[in-house]
């Protein structure tokens, strides 16, 4: 597998084999609208030994010069203060000569400097270590606008596949931007097996997938204008709750003995939505499962709904019992306000949330 992608990338990144974006500019070694040397001509007559001044002409409007190869990206619609320099770095990286740094261990990559070919090959090696498919027929790329500030970030999409069709394969997304004049990886996000990851044109990231027959998990993140990745909130939904009370698969251990009814039965009437706003446990769930469960439960916010999504609040006595044990139950309206406040904290507007899928272009060998 690795040999196949190495051969592919060798062809892909060789000079002349990359197909540029639709609408991209043609490479040129001279700036646009460069005056010709023949513009300042001298007119000499036989009778007058003076040089006539050239006639004044209306000045042509300034045009943005092309930077780098200008082969893959048209940057004219981006912020003119710096975007051209950013895009020149992106173009060099896509062409194979530039590098990107990984400052700390991230998904499928360790700390270090990578060309595009090296980045892909290292991701493949890590996937192989987990026994996952690594065939890659193309690399997709796009410019996105994290934080909607007018400066572009480079996004890569790597749709790995199993050429035999036997195994599920991952699709990985890499977001890159300059820091102090050099490219760095901001984040690597992944879609794999019963889950889906999407990033939009403004750097909003959503991951969601099945956590089992009665659970659904989703996580919402954002890359801000300054290139920082933040977790906004996560939501775990538990299905098949037979009564307006916590089930033993939501809360367990000593805390469960206080708030899970002894006669609890599973059914199909209600759902419990557990929201987590950036909480990280100090306990290791593999060695301290009960402490972890209690700590997590006290740092989540819970909403009960019926199967149609309508509020289904437990009675006040039960809500108070849970509160006495450090567990918060709120309404759908209250959780909506909490999410809005969390998004506002990181400058995530409705426009950013409503961003569309990036316009991906494939890097393909001709």
Buried (B, 14 or more C-beta within 10 A) or exposed (E): BEEBBBEBBEEBBEEEEBBBBEEBBEEEEEEEEEEEEEEEEEEEEEEEEEEEEEEEEEEEEEEEEBBBBBBBBBBEEBBEEEBBEBBBBBBBBBBBEBBBBBEEEBBBBEEBEBBBBBBBBBBBEBBEEEEBBBBBBBBBBBBBBBBBBBBBBBBBBBBBBBEEEEEBBBBBBBBBBBEEEEBBBBBBBBBBEEBEBBBBBBBBBBBBBEBEEBBBBBBBBBBBBEBEBBBBBBBBBBBBBEBBBBBEBBBBBEBBEBBBEEEBEEEEEBBBBBBBBEBEBEBEEEEBEBBBBBBBBBBBBBBBBEEEEEEBBBEEEBBEBBEEBBBBBBBBEBBEEBBEEBBEEBBBEEEBBEBEEBEBBEBBBE
